[in-house]
Amino acid sequence: MIGRNGIGIGIGIGHNLDGLSMKILLTGGTGYIGSHIAVVFAQMGHSVVLYDNLSNSSASVAGQINAITDEKCVFVRGDIRDTAFLQSTLRSQQIEAVVHLAGLKAVGESVEKPIDYYANNVQGTISLLEAMEAERIKTLVFSSSATVYGQPQYLPIDENHPTSATNPYGRSKLHIEEMLSDVAASDGGWHIACLRYFNPAGAHETARLGERPAGKPNNLMPFIAQVATGERTVLSIFGDDYETPDGTGLRDYIHVMDLAEGHAMALQFLISNAGWHAFNLGTGQAYSVMEMIKSFEKASCQKVAFNVAPRRPGDVAACFANPDKAMLVLGWTASRTLDDMCSSTWHFYQSFDNAAGKAKG
C-alpha cells in the first residue's frame, strides 16, 4: 500500500442535514452505489425516491434497503431520458434535491458502444436538467469519475489536475461536468457538486447490499470474489512489470459506504453553497492488484487463482487521489480499510449465494 499521508479521521453520519428532512430523488437508485447512498440518506431521516430503469439492477434492492433502514423508500421505474415522466415524478414526489447516478459505466463497453454511452449519460443528464429546471429544483449531486483526469500528469491527483478523458465513458462524464458548470454559471440559483469517484469496493455490513454483476465483472473486486467462490476459474492480472513495488498496477480503492457518506456531506455543503463544485472521493492510498488478492484471500480463507496477461492499452502504473479538498471543505474523509472492503464483499457473496441456493431448492 502507498499512502499519501497519515490522515484517518472518521465522519459520523447519524444526523439530518442541518436538522432538515428532505425529499431526495436518486437516479440509478437501485444500483450498487445508489443503494448504499439510499441507506445513508434514509437512516438520516430523509425521504428517498429510487428512480431506475433496472437495466443493471433489480427492483428487489428497494426491499433490501427498506429492511436495513426500517424506512419505506419509494421505487419508481423509469428512464432518465423520459423527460416528461421524470418531471411528473419530481412533481408528484415533491422532490427537493437530486443525486444523479444513472448511466452506463464500463470503459471497455464504451469504446465498443459510444453512441449508447453518450445517449444514456449525456442525453440522459440533459433530460434530467430540463425536468429539474421546469420544477425549479436546483440542487444536484452528480456521480462523476476520476476518469475525467485521463492519464495522470502527477500524483496524487487533486481537483486542479488537468481534465482530459481518454475513452467515451470518461468523456461522457467530463461533458456532463462541463455542462453542469455552464448551467451553474448561467443561473446563480443552482447548487451543484460533481463527485469524482476513484474505485468503489465493498458491501454493506448487513450483507444485504453489494456489487454482484449479472455478467462478467468490469471491476476488480467482484472478479476476485467470483474466483474465490469458484464461479470463475482464474483472475487475469494485466501486467506485472510496472514500476511499482510488486510490478502490478496501483489504484485508490474506497469503501462504498465511505463513498455514500461523502454524498451526504456534499448535499449538506450544497444547502448553503451555490455554484459548481468538484470533489475527489478517494482515500489517498494506492493498493496493488496483488495486495487486493492477498487481502481477499485473508478475508475469505480461499485461494484466488490468477495468471499474468499482457498490459491493456491505456492502463497506467498508478492512480490515486489527493482527497484533502473533501476533508477541508466537506468535513469528510474515508475511514474504512482494504480489509473492510474485502471482508464485507466476501460476506455479501456468501449471503447472496446462500440465498440463491435456498431459492433454487
C-alpha positions in Angstrom: 0.0 0.0 0.0 1.2 3.5 -0.8 -0.2 6.2 1.4 -0.5 9.9 0.6 -0.5 10.9 4.3 -1.4 9.6 7.7 -4.8 11.2 8.0 -7.6 8.9 9.2 -10.5 10.9 10.5 -13.9 9.2 10.5 -17.0 11.2 9.9 -20.1 10.1 11.8 -23.3 10.1 9.7 -26.2 9.8 12.1 -28.0 13.1 11.9 -30.1 15.1 9.4 -28.5 17.8 7.2 -28.7 20.8 9.5 -31.7 19.1 11.1 -33.7 19.2 7.9 -35.6 16.2 6.4 -35.6 16.4 2.6 -37.2 14.6 -0.3 -34.3 13.3 -2.4 -34.5 11.6 -5.8 -31.7 9.1 -6.6 -31.5 8.4 -10.3 -29.9 4.9 -10.6 -31.1 4.4 -7.1 -31.3 0.6 -7.1 -27.7 0.2 -8.5 -24.6 -0.7 -6.5 -23.6 2.7 -5.3 -27.1 4.2 -5.4 -28.5 1.6 -3.0 -25.8 2.3 -0.4 -26.4 6.1 -0.7 -30.1 5.4 -0.2 -29.4 3.6 3.1 -27.3 6.6 4.4 -30.0 9.1 3.5 -32.8 7.1 4.9 -31.0 6.5 8.2 -30.5 10.3 8.4 -34.3 10.7 8.2 -34.7 11.8 4.6 -37.4 10.6 2.3 -35.8 8.7 -0.6 -37.2 8.1 -4.0 -35.4 5.5 -6.1 -35.6 6.1 -9.9 -34.2 3.4 -12.1 -34.9 1.6 -15.4 -33.5 -1.6 -13.9 -31.1 -2.1 -16.9 -28.4 -3.2 -14.4 -30.2 -3.8 -11.2 -33.3 -5.3 -9.6 -36.4 -3.8 -8.0 -35.8 -6.2 -5.1 -33.0 -3.9 -4.0 -35.6 -1.5 -2.7 -36.8 -4.2 -0.3 -33.3 -4.7 0.9 -32.8 -1.0 1.6 -36.1 -0.9 3.5 -35.1 -4.0 5.5 -31.9 -2.3 6.6 -33.3 1.1 7.4 -36.9 0.3 8.6 -37.9 3.0 6.2 -40.1 2.9 3.2 -38.2 4.1 0.1 -40.4 4.8 -2.9 -39.3 3.0 -6.1 -40.2 4.4 -9.5 -39.3 2.5 -12.6 -38.4 5.0 -15.3 -35.7 6.1 -17.7 -33.9 9.4 -17.3 -34.3 10.2 -21.0 -38.1 10.3 -20.5 -38.2 13.9 -19.6 -42.0 14.2 -19.2 -42.2 11.2 -16.9 -39.2 12.3 -14.9 -40.7 15.8 -14.5 -44.0 14.3 -13.3 -42.1 12.1 -10.8 -40.2 15.2 -9.4 -43.6 17.0 -9.0 -45.6 14.2 -7.6 -42.9 13.1 -5.1 -42.3 16.8 -4.1 -38.5 16.3 -4.7 -36.2 19.0 -3.2 -32.8 17.6 -4.3 -31.4 15.1 -6.8 -28.5 12.7 -6.6 -27.7 11.7 -10.2 -26.1 8.2 -10.5 -28.0 6.8 -13.5 -25.8 5.9 -16.5 -23.6 3.3 -18.2 -20.2 2.9 -16.6 -17.9 0.3 -18.3 -14.8 1.7 -20.0 -14.4 -1.2 -22.5 -18.0 -1.3 -23.4 -18.0 2.5 -24.0 -15.3 2.0 -26.7 -17.5 -0.5 -28.4 -20.8 1.4 -28.0 -20.0 5.1 -27.8 -23.5 6.1 -29.0 -25.1 4.2 -26.2 -22.9 6.0 -23.7 -23.5 9.5 -25.0 -27.2 8.8 -25.3 -27.6 7.4 -21.7 -25.1 9.5 -19.9 -25.1 12.9 -21.7 -28.6 12.9 -23.2 -30.0 11.5 -20.0 -28.4 14.3 -18.0 -29.8 16.9 -20.3 -33.3 15.4 -19.8 -32.8 15.5 -16.1 -31.7 19.1 -16.1 -34.7 20.1 -18.2 -37.1 18.3 -15.8 -35.4 19.9 -12.8 -35.5 23.3 -14.2 -39.1 23.0 -15.1 -39.9 22.1 -11.5 -37.5 24.7 -10.1 -35.3 22.1 -8.4 -31.7 23.4 -8.5 -29.8 21.2 -6.0 -27.8 18.4 -7.7 -25.1 16.0 -6.6 -23.6 14.3 -9.7 -21.8 10.9 -9.7 -18.7 11.7 -11.7 -15.4 9.7 -12.0 -11.7 10.1 -11.7 -11.6 9.1 -15.4 -12.2 12.8 -16.2 -8.5 13.3 -15.3 -7.2 11.0 -18.1 -3.6 9.9 -17.9 -2.2 11.2 -14.5 0.3 14.0 -15.0 1.2 13.9 -11.3 0.3 12.0 -8.2 -1.7 12.2 -6.0 -4.4 13.7 -8.2 -6.1 16.8 -6.8 -9.1 18.7 -8.3 -6.7 21.1 -10.1 -5.3 18.3 -12.2 -6.0 18.9 -15.9 -9.0 17.1 -17.2 -8.5 15.0 -20.4 -10.6 11.8 -20.7 -9.2 9.0 -22.9 -12.4 7.0 -23.6 -16.1 7.5 -24.3 -17.1 6.7 -20.8 -14.7 9.3 -19.3 -15.6 11.8 -22.0 -19.3 11.4 -21.2 -18.6 12.2 -17.5 -16.4 15.2 -18.5 -19.0 16.5 -20.9 -21.6 16.3 -18.1 -19.3 18.1 -15.7 -18.8 20.9 -18.2 -22.5 21.2 -18.9 -23.2 21.5 -15.2 -20.5 24.1 -14.9 -22.2 26.1 -17.7 -25.6 25.7 -16.1 -24.4 26.9 -12.7 -22.7 29.9 -14.4 -25.9 30.8 -16.2 -28.1 30.9 -13.1 -26.9 31.7 -9.5 -29.7 29.6 -8.1 -28.1 26.3 -8.9 -26.2 24.3 -6.3 -24.2 21.5 -8.0 -21.4 19.2 -6.7 -19.5 16.8 -9.0 -18.1 13.9 -7.0 -15.1 12.3 -8.8 -15.1 8.7 -7.6 -11.9 6.6 -7.6 -12.5 2.9 -7.2 -15.6 1.9 -5.1 -15.5 -1.5 -3.5 -17.0 -3.4 -0.6 -20.6 -4.0 0.6 -23.0 -3.1 3.3 -22.2 -4.6 6.7 -25.5 -6.4 6.8 -24.5 -8.3 3.6 -27.9 -7.3 2.1 -26.3 -4.9 -0.5 -23.2 -5.2 -2.6 -21.8 -5.4 -6.1 -23.0 -8.5 -7.9 -22.8 -8.0 -11.7 -25.1 -10.2 -13.8 -22.4 -10.7 -16.5 -18.6 -10.6 -16.5 -17.5 -8.0 -13.9 -15.8 -4.8 -15.1 -14.3 -4.1 -11.7 -11.5 -6.0 -9.9 -13.2 -6.7 -6.5 -16.2 -8.7 -7.8 -14.0 -10.6 -10.2 -11.7 -11.6 -7.3 -14.8 -12.6 -5.3 -16.2 -14.8 -8.1 -12.8 -16.6 -8.4 -12.8 -17.2 -4.7 -16.3 -18.6 -4.8 -15.4 -20.9 -7.7 -17.8 -19.1 -10.1 -14.8 -18.2 -12.2 -11.6 -20.2 -12.6 -8.9 -17.6 -12.7 -8.2 -13.9 -12.5 -6.1 -12.3 -15.2 -3.6 -9.7 -13.9 -2.9 -7.3 -16.8 0.8 -6.6 -16.5 3.3 -7.4 -13.7 6.1 -5.3 -15.0 5.0 -1.8 -14.0 7.4 0.4 -11.9 5.6 -0.3 -8.7 6.7 -2.3 -5.6 5.3 -5.6 -6.8 5.0 -4.8 -10.6 1.2 -4.7 -10.6 -0.9 -1.6 -11.1 -1.7 0.7 -8.1 -5.2 2.1 -7.6 -7.1 4.0 -5.0 -10.0 1.8 -3.6 -12.7 3.4 -1.5 -15.3 1.6 0.6 -18.8 2.1 -0.9 -20.1 3.2 2.5 -17.4 5.9 2.8 -18.5 6.9 -0.7 -22.1 7.0 0.3 -21.4 9.2 3.3 -19.5 11.5 1.0 -22.7 12.2 -0.9 -24.4 13.1 2.4 -21.7 15.6 3.3 -21.8 17.0 -0.3 -25.5 17.6 -0.1 -25.1 19.3 3.3 -22.5 21.6 1.8 -24.8 22.5 -1.1 -27.6 23.6 1.2 -25.6 26.8 1.9 -23.3 27.0 -1.1 -24.4 27.8 -4.6 -22.4 27.3 -7.8 -20.5 24.4 -9.3 -18.0 22.4 -7.1 -15.8 19.3 -7.8 -14.5 17.0 -5.1 -12.4 13.8 -5.2 -13.8 10.9 -3.3 -10.8 8.6 -2.6 -8.6 7.5 0.2 -5.3 9.0 -0.9 -3.8 5.4 -0.7 -2.9 3.1 -3.5 -3.2 -0.7 -3.4 -1.7 -3.0 -6.0 -3.6 -5.8 -7.6 -1.5 -8.3 -5.7 -2.4 -6.6 -2.4 -6.0 -6.8 -3.3 -5.7 -10.6 -3.9 -3.8 -11.2 -0.7 -6.3 -9.2 1.4 -9.2 -11.0 -0.2 -7.6 -14.4 0.5 -7.2 -13.4 4.1 -10.8 -12.3 4.4 -12.2 -15.4 2.6 -9.7 -18.1 3.6 -9.8 -19.1 -0.1 -7.1 -19.1 -2.7 -7.6 -16.8 -5.6 -6.1 -18.3 -8.7 -4.5 -15.8 -11.2 -2.4 -15.6 -14.3 -0.4 -12.7 -15.8 -1.7 -11.3 -19.1 -0.2 -8.5 -21.2 -0.9 -4.9 -20.3 -4.1 -3.4 -21.5 -3.8 -0.3 -23.7 -4.4 2.8 -21.7 -3.7 1.3 -18.3 -1.3 3.3 -16.1 1.1 2.2 -13.4 -0.6 4.2 -10.6 -3.6 6.4 -10.0 -4.7 7.7 -6.6 -6.4 10.7 -5.1 -5.5 13.7 -3.1 -8.7 14.0 -1.1 -7.7 17.0 1.0 -10.4 19.3 -0.5 -13.2 17.0 0.5 -11.8 16.8 4.0 -11.3 20.5 4.4 -14.4 21.8 2.7 -17.0 18.9 3.3 -15.6 17.6 6.6 -15.4 14.1 5.0 -12.7 11.5 4.8 -12.7 7.8 4.1 -12.3 5.7 7.3 -12.7 2.1 6.2 -9.8 -0.1 5.3 -9.0 -2.5 2.5 -9.6 -5.4 4.9 -13.1 -3.9 5.5 -13.8 -3.8 1.8 -12.7 -7.4 1.3 -14.4 -8.9 4.3 -17.7 -7.1 3.6 -17.6 -8.2 -0.1 -17.0 -11.8 1.0 -19.8 -11.8 3.4 -22.1 -10.3 0.8 -21.2 -13.1 -1.7 -21.6 -15.8 0.9 -25.1 -14.4 1.8 -26.1 -13.9 -1.8 -25.0 -17.4 -2.8 -26.7 -19.0 0.2 -30.0 -17.1 -0.6 -29.7 -18.2 -4.3 -29.2 -21.8 -3.2 -32.3 -21.7 -0.9 -34.3 -20.2 -3.7 -33.3 -23.0 -6.1 -34.1 -25.6 -3.5 
